[in-house]
Amino acid sequence: MRRLKAPQRREQLIEVATKLFAKWGYDATTTAAIAEAAGVTEPILYRHFDSKQELFVAIVRSVSELTMEHWKEVIGDTDDPAEQIRRIAEEFPDHVRDLADAYHVIHGALATSRDRKVAAVMKEHYGQIERFFIQIITRGQESGIFRPQLDPKGPAWQLIMTGIGYAMIALNLQAPEQGLIKNAIESILRGISILKV
C-alpha cells in the first residue's frame, strides 16, 4: 500500500472506522480490524489515534462540523427564522443519506455504548445542535415571530428529537414521506409562533 501523508492517513482511518463501526457497531469493532481494513498495522493506527475512542470522537466531530457548515449554507440567504427551520428540514433527508454510515455510528453508539468518552462527544455533538437551534428560535422571539415566553430550549429539542427519529427510521427501515416531515416541522412552528407562519 502506498504511503500517505499524515492528514490523508488520518482521513483514511476515519473513513474506514466509520464503515466498520456502521457495519458491526462501535463496541464490536476492534482497532485490529480497522487497521487491517485500512491496510496498515495497529502501531501505524496508534500513531494517528491513541485509541478506538479517539477515532469515534473524530468521526462525531467531523459529522458536527459538516452538519453546521451545511445548515449555515442552506439558511445563508434568508433572515426569516421559520424559513430557516423549514429549509433545514427540507434538506435533512439528503444530508442523512450523504452521511449514512456516520449516522449509523452515532445512533448505534447512542443506543448501546456505555463508554464515557463516547458519551461525552455525543453530548458535545447534540449541545452544538441545540445551541444552533436556540439561536434561530431566539432571533424569532426577538423579531416577534415566535412566542417570547417560551424557553427556546424546548422547541430546539423538539427539532433535534424529530431529526433523530427521522434519521433512525430512514436509515434502518424506510424513509418517511417528505410530507410527513413537513407536517411535523409545521406543527412545531405553529406551536411556537405568535402569528401563522
TIGU-296844 format. One record per residue: x, y, z of N, C-alpha, C in turn. Coordinates in steps of 0.2 Angstrom, whole numbers, plus 5000, padded with zeros to 4 digits. Layout:
BEGIN
XYZXYZXYZ
...
This chain:
BEGIN
500449945000500050005000500450065000
500250114996500650174996500650215002
501250255003501250295010500850355009
500450375014500050435014500350485019
500250545017500450595022500050595028
500250615033499850615040499150635039
498950695037498250715036497850665032
498150645026497750595022497650525026
498150505029498150445033497550445038
497550505042497050515047496350515044
496250545038495650545035495450475032
495950435030495850365028495550325034
495950335039495750295045495050315048
494850375048494250395050493750365045
493850365039493350335034493250265035
493850225036493750155037493450135043
493650175049493250165055492550175055
492350225051491650245050491250185047
491550165042491250105038491150045043
491650025047491649965051491249975057
491250035060490850055066490050045063
489950075057489250075055489050005054
489449955051489349885050489249845056
489749845060489749805066489649835073
489549905073489449935079490149955082
490050005086490650035090491049985094
490649955099490949905104491249845101
490949825095491149755092491749765087
491949825085492449845081493149855084
493649815082494249825086494749865082
495249895085495749935082496149885077
496249825078496549775074496149775067
495449765068495049765062495149825058
495149885061495149945057495849955054
496349935057497049935054497049895048
496849825049496849785043496449805037
495849835039495449855033495749915030
496149955033496450015031497149995027
497349935028497949915025498649935029
498549945035499149965039499149925046
499649935049499749895056499449935061
499349905067499049935073499449995075
500149985075500550035078500550105073
500450095067500350155062499650185064
499150145065498450175068498550215074
498950185079499050225085499550285085
499850295079500250355078499750415077
499150395074498750445072498150455077
497950405081497450405086497650355092
497550385098497850355104497350295105
496750295103496350235105495750235100
495350185101494750175097494250235099
494250255105493850315107494050375103
494650385102494850445099494650445091
494650385088494350385082493650405082
493250375087492550395087492450465088
492850495092492750565093492950605087
493350585083493550615077492950615072
492650555072492050545067491450595069
491350595076490750635078490950705077
491550725078491650805077491650815070
491850775065491850785058491050795056
490650745059489950755057489650825060
489850845066489650905068489850965064
490450965062490751015058490351015051
490350955048489950955041489250975042
488950965047488250975048488151055049
488551085053488551155054488651195048
489151175044489351205038488751205033
488451145033487951135028487351175030
487151175036486551215038486651285037
487251315039487351385038487351405030
487551355026487551365019486751365017
486351325019485651315017485251375019
485451405025485051465028485351535026
485951535023486351595022485951655019
485451635015485251695011484551715014
484351695020483651715022483751735030
483451785032483451805039482851785043
482351755039481751735042481851665046
481851665053481951605057481551545055
480851555054480451505052480651475045
480851515041481051485034481751455035
482151475039482751445041482651365043
482251365048482051295050481751255045
481251285041480951245035481551215030
482051265029482551245024482951185027
483151195033483551135036483151075036
482551075037482151015037482050985030
481951025025481951005018482550975016
483150995018483750975016484050915020
483650905026483950855030483950785028
483450755024483450695021484150675017
484250725013484950715008485550715013
485550765018486050765022486250695026
485650665028485750605032485950555027
485650555021485850505016486650505014
486850575013487550585012488050555017
487850565024488250545029487950485033
487650435029487350375032487750335036
488350315034488750275039488950315045
489050375045489250415051488650415056
488050425053487450425057487250365060
487450305056487350235059487850235065
488450255065488950255070488650295076
488450355075488250395080487650365084
487150345080486550325083486650255086
487050215083487250145087487550155093
488050205094488350215100487850255105
487450295102486950325107486550275110
486350225107485950175109486250115114
486950105112487250045116487850065120
488250115118488850125121488850155128
489250125133489250155139489950185141
490350195135491050225136490950295137
491350325142491250395144491550445139
492050425136492250475130491750475125
491450425123490950415118490350465120
490150455126489550495129489750565129
490350585131490550655131490550685124
490750655119490750685112490050685110
489650635112488950645109488550705112
488750715119488450775122488650835119
489350835117489550895113489250905107
489150855103488850855096488150885097
487750855102487050875102486950945106
487450965110487451035113487651085107
488051065102488151115097487551125093
487151075091486551075088486051115092
485951105098485551135102485651215102
486251235103486451305103486251335096
486351295090486251325084485451335083
485051295085484351305085484051355090
484351355096484251405101484351475098
484851485094485051555091484451575086
484251525082483751535077483051555081
482951515086482251525089482251595093
482851605096482951675100482851735095
483151725089483051785084482351785082
481951735082481251735080480851765086
481051755092480751785098480851865098
481551885096481651955096481351985091
481251955085480851985079480151985080
479851955085479151955086478751895082
479151845079478851795076478651735080
479151725085479051665090478851695097
478451655100478251675107478751685112
478751755115479351765119479451735125
478851705128478851675134479151605134
479251575128479451505128480251505130
480451455133481151435134481351405127
481851445123481951415116482251345117
482551325122482751255123482251205121
481651215123481151165122481051155114
480851205110480751195103481451165100
482051195102482651165100482651095100
482451065106482550995107481950955103
481350985102480850955098481150945091
481550995088481850985082482350935082
482750935087483350885087483050815088
482550805092482250735093481850715086
481550765083481250745076481750725071
482350755071482850745067483150675069
483250655075483550595077483050535075
482450545076481850495074481850485067
481850545063481850535056482450495054
483050515056483650485054483750405055
483450395061483550315063483050275059
482450305058481950265054482150265047
482350325044482550325037483150275035
483650275040484250235039484150155040
483650145045483550075047482950045044
482450075042481850055039481750075032
481350135032481250165025481050235027
481350285023481250355024480550375024
480250405029479550435029479450475023
478850485021478750535015478950605017
479150645012479350705014478750745017
478150735015477550775018477550765025
477750705028477650695035478150735039
478750745036479250785039479050855039
478750885033478550945033477950965038
477550915039476950925043477250925051
477750885052478050885059478350955060
478750975055479051045056478551095057
478051095053477451145053477151145060
477051085063476751085069477151115075
477851105074478251135079478251215078
478251235072478251305071477551335073
477051305072476351335074476351335082
476651285085476651285092477051345095
477551365092478051425095477851495092
477451495087477351555083476851605086
476851665086476351715088475851715083
476051725077475651735071475751665067
475251655062475351605057475951615053
476451565053477051575049477051535043
